[in-house]
Amino acid sequence: MGFYTEYKNEITTLQLISQILGKIKLEYAPQEPQWAHVILDITPRGFSTGLLRRGDAHFEIEADLSRGIIVIKTGTHDTHIEMASGKPISEYYQEIINTAAAEGLKLYINTKPQEMDFKTPFEDDIGHHHYNDHVANIVLEWFQFARDAEMKFLAPLRHRKVYPGLFWGTFDVSCILIHNEFEPFPDDSKVIERAAFDEHMIEFGFWLGDDTFEYPTFFTLPYPFVDDEAPATDDTFPKGSYFSADMAEYLYEMKNGMDGGEAENVQQFLESSFRGAFDHLKWQGFNHCKEPLKMEDNQHGDVQD
């Protein structure tokens, strides 16, 4: 049994907690293309809104999965909210909003879950109450693994980019390369899509699985979407990679977990799918994008003595 299949309820509860934080960031961060301003930061302990401002007050809200608490940080205080099994989303929402208000932060958000199968407002949701410390810390390990893999791939590229973070609507850790060519989404009534997909781009991401994918999976999605012949996956890809015509993206399922050479396999997948998507979109300047940096290696990724 795969990770998502075994822990679907626990993962869904975590996603809903991330949606509360994400919707706060949606309202109080300066807006950016591709919804880049709503991404939650992956931290050493969980995920966070990063620094936000409400009026004259600066604040940050972090889901600290290592300690099982939500921390509301202001200029003078840290206030803790317990995360616990049996505690419903309605209580998390009320405690976050009320605790923030007690600190002088009156926060207002749309409380309907986004990009999920159910639409019960946070304040009414008593059905999702499956927080589990053990599962939460495995999720954190996966998110950190994905963030590190994507950052290693993305960082040296000479291209406009959105750095890795948690897209809470779909609960995936993703990053984006953006090409300076407009390509409006064909249906302007789609509020999310019309802002997410309005320029040529390639999204590289990771999600924990779903009802179709039993295992954590990396993906690469070109836009404009592939709607003709599916690109090939040749021997430059790691074994098991493929292009899904239905999803219009390259996929690599992590059936072996984070063990062995999977970190290298993920880099191989990202590099090969990048080349394939780049060529499919007929972008120019691949050699410039990959021109090495004239810097001595630093200690990123080194093992401590």
ROBAMI-40262 format. One record per residue (C-alpha): residue number from 1; residue in three letters; x, z, y. Coordinates in pm, 1 decimal. Layout:
// ROBAMI-40262
+-----+-----+----------+----------+----------+
:   i :  aa :       xx :       zz :       yy :
+-----+-----+----------+----------+----------+
: NUM : ALA :        X :        Z :        Y :
...
+-----+-----+----------+----------+----------+
***
This chain:
// ROBAMI-40262
+-----+-----+----------+----------+----------+
:   i :  aa :       xx :       zz :       yy :
+-----+-----+----------+----------+----------+
:   1 : MET :      0.0 :      0.0 :      0.0 :
:   2 : GLY :    137.0 :    -97.9 :    341.6 :
:   3 : PHE :    183.3 :    135.8 :    637.3 :
:   4 : TYR :   -116.3 :     12.1 :    836.6 :
:   5 : THR :   -350.6 :     16.1 :    537.7 :
:   6 : GLU :   -254.3 :    372.5 :    450.0 :
:   7 : TYR :   -275.0 :    511.3 :    803.4 :
:   8 : LYS :   -533.1 :    295.7 :    981.3 :
:   9 : ASN :   -730.5 :    591.7 :   1121.4 :
:  10 : GLU :   -419.2 :    767.6 :   1252.9 :
:  11 : ILE :   -290.3 :    446.3 :   1412.4 :
:  12 : THR :   -627.0 :    377.7 :   1575.9 :
:  13 : THR :   -637.0 :    726.8 :   1725.5 :
:  14 : LEU :   -287.6 :    678.1 :   1869.2 :
:  15 : GLN :   -387.4 :    341.7 :   2012.2 :
:  16 : LEU :   -684.7 :    496.7 :   2190.1 :
:  17 : ILE :   -459.1 :    763.6 :   2341.2 :
:  18 : SER :   -227.8 :    484.8 :   2458.1 :
:  19 : GLN :   -529.5 :    306.6 :   2610.4 :
:  20 : ILE :   -612.5 :    607.9 :   2827.3 :
:  21 : LEU :   -254.5 :    611.0 :   2960.3 :
:  22 : GLY :   -249.2 :    233.8 :   2987.8 :
:  23 : LYS :   -569.9 :    217.3 :   3188.1 :
:  24 : ILE :   -426.8 :    472.9 :   3428.8 :
:  25 : LYS :   -122.5 :    251.0 :   3472.6 :
:  26 : LEU :   -350.6 :    -52.2 :   3512.1 :
:  27 : GLU :   -511.5 :    112.6 :   3814.7 :
:  28 : TYR :   -208.0 :    268.4 :   3983.7 :
:  29 : ALA :     88.7 :     32.2 :   3928.1 :
:  30 : PRO :    157.5 :   -264.9 :   4159.5 :
:  31 : GLN :     21.2 :   -578.5 :   3995.2 :
:  32 : GLU :    254.5 :   -831.9 :   3832.0 :
:  33 : PRO :    210.4 :  -1168.1 :   3655.9 :
:  34 : GLN :    135.7 :  -1164.0 :   3280.5 :
:  35 : TRP :     -0.3 :   -807.0 :   3316.9 :
:  36 : ALA :    359.9 :   -684.8 :   3314.3 :
:  37 : HIS :    263.2 :   -386.2 :   3530.5 :
:  38 : VAL :     41.5 :   -230.7 :   3261.9 :
:  39 : ILE :    304.8 :   -205.9 :   2986.9 :
:  40 : LEU :    384.8 :    146.5 :   2869.7 :
:  41 : ASP :    752.7 :    240.8 :   2839.4 :
:  42 : ILE :    890.3 :    332.3 :   2497.6 :
:  43 : THR :   1078.0 :    659.5 :   2545.9 :
:  44 : PRO :   1300.5 :    881.3 :   2327.9 :
:  45 : ARG :    989.7 :   1086.5 :   2245.7 :
:  46 : GLY :    691.7 :    850.5 :   2264.9 :
:  47 : PHE :    538.1 :    625.0 :   2528.3 :
:  48 : SER :    488.0 :    674.4 :   2899.4 :
:  49 : THR :    327.4 :    530.0 :   3210.6 :
:  50 : GLY :    660.9 :    552.0 :   3387.8 :
:  51 : LEU :    662.1 :    648.0 :   3754.8 :
:  52 : LEU :    327.2 :    594.7 :   3929.6 :
:  53 : ARG :    185.3 :    689.0 :   4268.0 :
:  54 : ARG :   -159.4 :    809.8 :   4371.3 :
:  55 : GLY :   -176.9 :    840.4 :   4748.8 :
:  56 : ASP :    133.2 :   1036.4 :   4852.4 :
:  57 : ALA :    187.3 :   1190.7 :   4508.2 :
:  58 : HIS :    416.8 :   1053.5 :   4239.7 :
:  59 : PHE :    341.4 :   1124.5 :   3876.2 :
:  60 : GLU :    403.5 :   1020.2 :   3517.1 :
:  61 : ILE :    206.5 :   1074.5 :   3196.4 :
:  62 : GLU :    386.0 :   1066.9 :   2861.3 :
:  63 : ALA :    256.9 :   1092.3 :   2506.4 :
:  64 : ASP :    538.5 :   1297.8 :   2355.9 :
:  65 : LEU :    496.7 :   1223.8 :   1986.2 :
:  66 : SER :    804.7 :   1421.6 :   1887.9 :
:  67 : ARG :    641.8 :   1743.1 :   2009.7 :
:  68 : GLY :    276.0 :   1649.3 :   1968.3 :
:  69 : ILE :    184.0 :   1688.6 :   2335.5 :
:  70 : ILE :     78.4 :   1478.7 :   2632.8 :
:  71 : VAL :    281.4 :   1569.7 :   2940.2 :
:  72 : ILE :    154.2 :   1516.9 :   3294.4 :
:  73 : LYS :    453.6 :   1529.3 :   3527.1 :
:  74 : THR :    432.9 :   1568.5 :   3904.6 :
:  75 : GLY :    694.1 :   1650.0 :   4165.4 :
:  76 : THR :    661.9 :   2019.9 :   4093.9 :
:  77 : HIS :    494.4 :   2070.9 :   3755.3 :
:  78 : ASP :    485.6 :   1963.7 :   3391.1 :
:  79 : THR :    147.6 :   2030.3 :   3231.4 :
:  80 : HIS :    102.4 :   2001.2 :   2854.3 :
:  81 : ILE :   -201.5 :   1885.6 :   2656.7 :
:  82 : GLU :   -194.4 :   1944.4 :   2281.9 :
:  83 : MET :   -234.5 :   1656.2 :   2037.5 :
:  84 : ALA :   -395.3 :   1779.5 :   1717.1 :
:  85 : SER :   -576.0 :   1671.4 :   1402.8 :
:  86 : GLY :   -951.7 :   1693.1 :   1448.1 :
:  87 : LYS :   -936.4 :   1661.1 :   1826.4 :
:  88 : PRO :  -1153.4 :   1364.5 :   1936.8 :
:  89 : ILE :  -1065.7 :   1103.7 :   2195.9 :
:  90 : SER :  -1337.8 :   1242.5 :   2423.7 :
:  91 : GLU :  -1140.2 :   1568.6 :   2455.4 :
:  92 : TYR :   -810.8 :   1391.0 :   2525.3 :
:  93 : TYR :   -976.4 :   1189.7 :   2800.9 :
:  94 : GLN :  -1143.5 :   1489.3 :   2966.0 :
:  95 : GLU :   -829.6 :   1703.0 :   2945.8 :
:  96 : ILE :   -608.5 :   1431.1 :   3095.1 :
:  97 : ILE :   -849.5 :   1359.1 :   3381.4 :
:  98 : ASN :   -926.8 :   1725.7 :   3452.3 :
:  99 : THR :   -564.4 :   1839.8 :   3427.2 :
: 100 : ALA :   -454.8 :   1562.5 :   3661.2 :
: 101 : ALA :   -730.3 :   1657.6 :   3906.2 :
: 102 : ALA :   -609.1 :   2018.4 :   3901.4 :
: 103 : GLU :   -269.7 :   1884.4 :   4010.4 :
: 104 : GLY :   -432.1 :   1697.6 :   4301.3 :
: 105 : LEU :   -451.4 :   1363.0 :   4118.7 :
: 106 : LYS :   -805.0 :   1225.0 :   4114.7 :
: 107 : LEU :   -776.8 :    939.7 :   3865.1 :
: 108 : TYR :  -1048.8 :    684.4 :   3801.1 :
: 109 : ILE :  -1038.3 :    430.6 :   3516.4 :
: 110 : ASN :  -1263.3 :    199.9 :   3315.0 :
: 111 : THR :  -1326.5 :    406.5 :   3004.9 :
: 112 : LYS :  -1427.7 :    132.2 :   2760.7 :
: 113 : PRO :  -1159.4 :     47.7 :   2500.5 :
: 114 : GLN :   -997.6 :   -288.2 :   2556.8 :
: 115 : GLU :   -933.5 :   -558.7 :   2295.2 :
: 116 : MET :  -1068.1 :   -336.8 :   2017.3 :
: 117 : ASP :  -1362.6 :   -386.9 :   1780.4 :
: 118 : PHE :  -1560.0 :    -92.1 :   1920.1 :
: 119 : LYS :  -1657.6 :    -19.3 :   2280.5 :
: 120 : THR :  -1750.7 :    350.3 :   2278.4 :
: 121 : PRO :  -1633.0 :    493.3 :   2613.6 :
: 122 : PHE :  -1351.3 :    746.1 :   2585.0 :
: 123 : GLU :  -1570.7 :   1029.2 :   2714.0 :
: 124 : ASP :  -1821.3 :    967.7 :   2430.8 :
: 125 : ASP :  -1581.5 :    898.3 :   2144.2 :
: 126 : ILE :  -1598.5 :   1178.9 :   1890.2 :
: 127 : GLY :  -1532.0 :    955.4 :   1588.7 :
: 128 : HIS :  -1158.6 :    903.5 :   1638.2 :
: 129 : HIS :   -983.5 :   1235.3 :   1579.4 :
: 130 : HIS :   -709.7 :   1154.5 :   1329.1 :
: 131 : TYR :   -387.6 :   1254.3 :   1504.6 :
: 132 : ASN :   -108.4 :   1329.1 :   1257.0 :
: 133 : ASP :    241.3 :   1439.4 :   1362.8 :
: 134 : HIS :    412.4 :   1277.4 :   1065.1 :
: 135 : VAL :    245.4 :    939.7 :   1115.5 :
: 136 : ALA :    297.6 :    955.0 :   1492.1 :
: 137 : ASN :    670.8 :    998.4 :   1446.7 :
: 138 : ILE :    689.1 :    706.9 :   1202.2 :
: 139 : VAL :    504.5 :    496.6 :   1460.4 :
: 140 : LEU :    757.8 :    607.8 :   1722.0 :
: 141 : GLU :   1046.2 :    502.2 :   1492.8 :
: 142 : TRP :    886.7 :    160.3 :   1447.2 :
: 143 : PHE :    826.7 :    118.2 :   1820.0 :
: 144 : GLN :   1185.7 :    215.1 :   1900.6 :
: 145 : PHE :   1315.5 :    -19.8 :   1630.3 :
: 146 : ALA :   1108.0 :   -306.0 :   1775.1 :
: 147 : ARG :   1203.0 :   -226.3 :   2134.6 :
: 148 : ASP :   1574.1 :   -216.3 :   2046.0 :
: 149 : ALA :   1555.4 :   -542.5 :   1848.0 :
: 150 : GLU :   1371.5 :   -726.3 :   2124.3 :
: 151 : MET :   1598.1 :   -587.9 :   2394.1 :
: 152 : LYS :   1911.1 :   -692.4 :   2206.1 :
: 153 : PHE :   1776.5 :  -1045.9 :   2180.3 :
: 154 : LEU :   1627.8 :  -1072.0 :   2529.3 :
: 155 : ALA :   1881.0 :   -895.1 :   2750.3 :
: 156 : PRO :   2158.1 :  -1158.2 :   2769.6 :
: 157 : LEU :   1926.6 :  -1456.8 :   2820.2 :
: 158 : ARG :   1943.9 :  -1624.9 :   3160.2 :
: 159 : HIS :   1571.6 :  -1666.5 :   3209.4 :
: 160 : ARG :   1280.5 :  -1501.5 :   3387.7 :
: 161 : LYS :   1158.8 :  -1223.6 :   3161.0 :
: 162 : VAL :    924.9 :   -930.2 :   3100.2 :
: 163 : TYR :   1114.3 :   -653.6 :   2922.5 :
: 164 : PRO :    990.7 :   -490.9 :   2598.6 :
: 165 : GLY :    718.1 :   -231.6 :   2617.6 :
: 166 : LEU :    387.5 :   -126.1 :   2465.3 :
: 167 : PHE :     93.9 :   -355.1 :   2533.5 :
: 168 : TRP :   -174.7 :    -97.1 :   2462.3 :
: 169 : GLY :   -467.9 :   -340.3 :   2440.2 :
: 170 : THR :   -333.3 :   -484.2 :   2116.6 :
: 171 : PHE :    -91.3 :   -195.7 :   2042.4 :
: 172 : ASP :    212.4 :   -420.7 :   2011.4 :
: 173 : VAL :    564.4 :   -385.0 :   2145.9 :
: 174 : SER :    636.2 :   -715.5 :   2314.8 :
: 175 : CYS :    851.8 :   -898.6 :   2565.3 :
: 176 : ILE :    813.4 :  -1237.9 :   2733.5 :
: 177 : LEU :   1024.1 :  -1529.3 :   2853.5 :
: 178 : ILE :    848.8 :  -1717.9 :   3134.2 :
: 179 : HIS :    911.7 :  -2075.2 :   3243.6 :
: 180 : ASN :    837.5 :  -2171.9 :   3603.6 :
: 181 : GLU :    556.0 :  -2412.9 :   3520.6 :
: 182 : PHE :    188.9 :  -2333.6 :   3573.5 :
: 183 : GLU :    -48.4 :  -2382.7 :   3282.4 :
: 184 : PRO :   -386.9 :  -2224.8 :   3367.6 :
: 185 : PHE :   -582.5 :  -2076.8 :   3078.0 :
: 186 : PRO :   -869.4 :  -2318.0 :   3001.0 :
: 187 : ASP :  -1145.9 :  -2054.9 :   3027.3 :
: 188 : ASP :  -1133.7 :  -1876.8 :   3363.9 :
: 189 : SER :  -1412.0 :  -1640.3 :   3258.7 :
: 190 : LYS :  -1167.5 :  -1460.8 :   3024.7 :
: 191 : VAL :  -1039.2 :  -1183.2 :   3250.4 :
: 192 : ILE :   -742.9 :  -1082.2 :   3033.2 :
: 193 : GLU :   -636.0 :  -1425.4 :   2915.8 :
: 194 : ARG :   -656.6 :  -1600.8 :   3253.5 :
: 195 : ALA :   -392.1 :  -1363.5 :   3393.0 :
: 196 : ALA :   -185.2 :  -1331.5 :   3075.3 :
: 197 : PHE :   -161.7 :  -1705.0 :   3010.7 :
: 198 : ASP :   -119.6 :  -1898.4 :   3334.4 :
: 199 : GLU :    243.9 :  -2016.4 :   3302.9 :
: 200 : HIS :    456.6 :  -2163.2 :   3025.8 :
: 201 : MET :    590.0 :  -1868.4 :   2825.6 :
: 202 : ILE :    713.0 :  -1742.8 :   2490.9 :
: 203 : GLU :    604.5 :  -1396.4 :   2379.4 :
: 204 : PHE :    811.4 :  -1205.9 :   2124.2 :
: 205 : GLY :    639.9 :   -905.0 :   1974.9 :
: 206 : PHE :    580.0 :   -654.7 :   1699.1 :
: 207 : TRP :    270.7 :   -482.7 :   1570.2 :
: 208 : LEU :    212.2 :   -224.4 :   1300.2 :
: 209 : GLY :    -31.7 :   -439.3 :   1102.8 :
: 210 : ASP :   -406.4 :   -488.5 :   1093.0 :
: 211 : ASP :   -685.2 :   -566.8 :    848.2 :
: 212 : THR :   -514.3 :   -897.7 :    768.0 :
: 213 : PHE :   -148.6 :   -791.3 :    779.7 :
: 214 : GLU :    -73.0 :   -493.5 :    560.9 :
: 215 : TYR :    284.6 :   -448.5 :    685.3 :
: 216 : PRO :    449.2 :   -418.1 :   1028.0 :
: 217 : THR :    515.0 :   -768.7 :   1156.9 :
: 218 : PHE :    721.2 :   -947.4 :   1422.6 :
: 219 : PHE :    575.4 :  -1254.9 :   1591.2 :
: 220 : THR :    672.0 :  -1527.7 :   1836.4 :
: 221 : LEU :    393.4 :  -1695.9 :   2034.0 :
: 222 : PRO :    453.7 :  -2007.0 :   2249.5 :
: 223 : TYR :    215.5 :  -2091.5 :   2534.2 :
: 224 : PRO :     66.1 :  -2349.0 :   2582.8 :
: 225 : PHE :    -53.7 :  -2273.6 :   2230.9 :
: 226 : VAL :     48.0 :  -2497.0 :   1944.6 :
: 227 : ASP :   -261.5 :  -2704.0 :   1862.9 :
: 228 : ASP :   -104.7 :  -2997.1 :   1682.6 :
: 229 : GLU :    141.3 :  -3014.8 :   1394.4 :
: 230 : ALA :    280.3 :  -2671.7 :   1307.2 :
: 231 : PRO :    654.2 :  -2629.4 :   1376.4 :
: 232 : ALA :    876.2 :  -2599.4 :   1071.4 :
: 233 : THR :   1064.2 :  -2288.1 :    966.6 :
: 234 : ASP :   1397.2 :  -2408.0 :    830.2 :
: 235 : ASP :   1686.5 :  -2224.4 :    666.0 :
: 236 : THR :   1794.6 :  -2073.9 :    998.8 :
: 237 : PHE :   1497.2 :  -1834.9 :    963.8 :
: 238 : PRO :   1514.0 :  -1526.4 :    740.5 :
: 239 : LYS :   1339.0 :  -1558.8 :    406.2 :
: 240 : GLY :    967.0 :  -1492.9 :    433.9 :
: 241 : SER :    926.6 :  -1630.8 :    787.2 :
: 242 : TYR :    653.9 :  -1886.4 :    849.0 :
: 243 : PHE :    441.9 :  -2045.1 :   1120.8 :
: 244 : SER :     69.7 :  -1964.5 :   1109.0 :
: 245 : ALA :   -137.5 :  -2255.9 :   1234.1 :
: 246 : ASP :   -442.0 :  -2026.5 :   1261.3 :
: 247 : MET :   -260.0 :  -1779.7 :   1485.4 :
: 248 : ALA :    -36.0 :  -2041.2 :   1651.7 :
: 249 : GLU :    270.4 :  -1821.2 :   1613.3 :
: 250 : TYR :    579.2 :  -1758.5 :   1402.9 :
: 251 : LEU :    555.8 :  -1450.3 :   1178.4 :
: 252 : TYR :    792.2 :  -1224.4 :    987.6 :
: 253 : GLU :    644.2 :   -935.2 :    788.7 :
: 254 : MET :    860.6 :   -625.3 :    739.9 :
: 255 : LYS :    778.5 :   -561.4 :    375.1 :
: 256 : ASN :   1106.9 :   -373.8 :    322.3 :
: 257 : GLY :   1056.9 :   -136.3 :    612.3 :
: 258 : MET :   1356.2 :    -75.3 :    839.7 :
: 259 : ASP :   1600.2 :    -53.1 :    548.9 :
: 260 : GLY :   1905.8 :   -260.3 :    465.2 :
: 261 : GLY :   1968.1 :   -573.6 :    664.5 :
: 262 : GLU :   1628.9 :   -593.1 :    831.5 :
: 263 : ALA :   1772.4 :   -545.1 :   1180.4 :
: 264 : GLU :   1986.3 :   -856.4 :   1126.8 :
: 265 : ASN :   1690.0 :  -1044.3 :    978.0 :
: 266 : VAL :   1480.2 :   -965.9 :   1284.7 :
: 267 : GLN :   1753.3 :  -1097.9 :   1515.4 :
: 268 : GLN :   1770.1 :  -1412.7 :   1304.6 :
: 269 : PHE :   1392.2 :  -1451.1 :   1326.3 :
: 270 : LEU :   1387.4 :  -1401.8 :   1704.9 :
: 271 : GLU :   1672.8 :  -1645.7 :   1762.7 :
: 272 : SER :   1532.8 :  -1916.6 :   1534.8 :
: 273 : SER :   1173.4 :  -1888.6 :   1656.7 :
: 274 : PHE :   1300.0 :  -1894.8 :   2016.1 :
: 275 : ARG :   1477.8 :  -2222.7 :   1952.3 :
: 276 : GLY :   1172.8 :  -2365.5 :   1777.8 :
: 277 : ALA :    932.1 :  -2259.2 :   2053.2 :
: 278 : PHE :   1170.8 :  -2373.2 :   2327.8 :
: 279 : ASP :   1193.0 :  -2719.5 :   2174.7 :
: 280 : HIS :    820.5 :  -2740.9 :   2106.6 :
: 281 : LEU :    741.3 :  -2662.1 :   2470.4 :
: 282 : LYS :    998.7 :  -2922.7 :   2579.3 :
: 283 : TRP :   1169.4 :  -2680.3 :   2816.0 :
: 284 : GLN :   1498.4 :  -2784.0 :   2968.1 :
: 285 : GLY :   1816.7 :  -2578.1 :   3003.9 :
: 286 : PHE :   1862.5 :  -2413.1 :   2664.7 :
: 287 : ASN :   2241.8 :  -2409.6 :   2699.0 :
: 288 : HIS :   2217.3 :  -2247.4 :   3041.8 :
: 289 : CYS :   1978.4 :  -1984.3 :   2903.8 :
: 290 : LYS :   2228.2 :  -1899.5 :   2628.6 :
: 291 : GLU :   2543.3 :  -1912.6 :   2844.6 :
: 292 : PRO :   2742.8 :  -1599.1 :   2751.3 :
: 293 : LEU :   2784.8 :  -1319.0 :   3003.2 :
: 294 : LYS :   3134.9 :  -1276.3 :   3145.2 :
: 295 : MET :   3145.0 :   -905.9 :   3074.9 :
: 296 : GLU :   3344.8 :   -690.2 :   2838.9 :
: 297 : ASP :   3137.3 :   -532.4 :   2563.8 :
: 298 : ASN :   2996.6 :   -192.2 :   2650.9 :
: 299 : GLN :   2899.4 :     90.7 :   2417.3 :
: 300 : HIS :   2541.7 :    -26.9 :   2359.1 :
: 301 : GLY :   2462.4 :     16.9 :   1992.1 :
: 302 : ASP :   2790.3 :    188.8 :   1904.3 :
: 303 : VAL :   2780.4 :    462.6 :   1642.4 :
: 304 : GLN :   2882.5 :    802.0 :   1779.2 :
: 305 : ASP :   3208.8 :    954.8 :   1653.3 :
+-----+-----+----------+----------+----------+
***
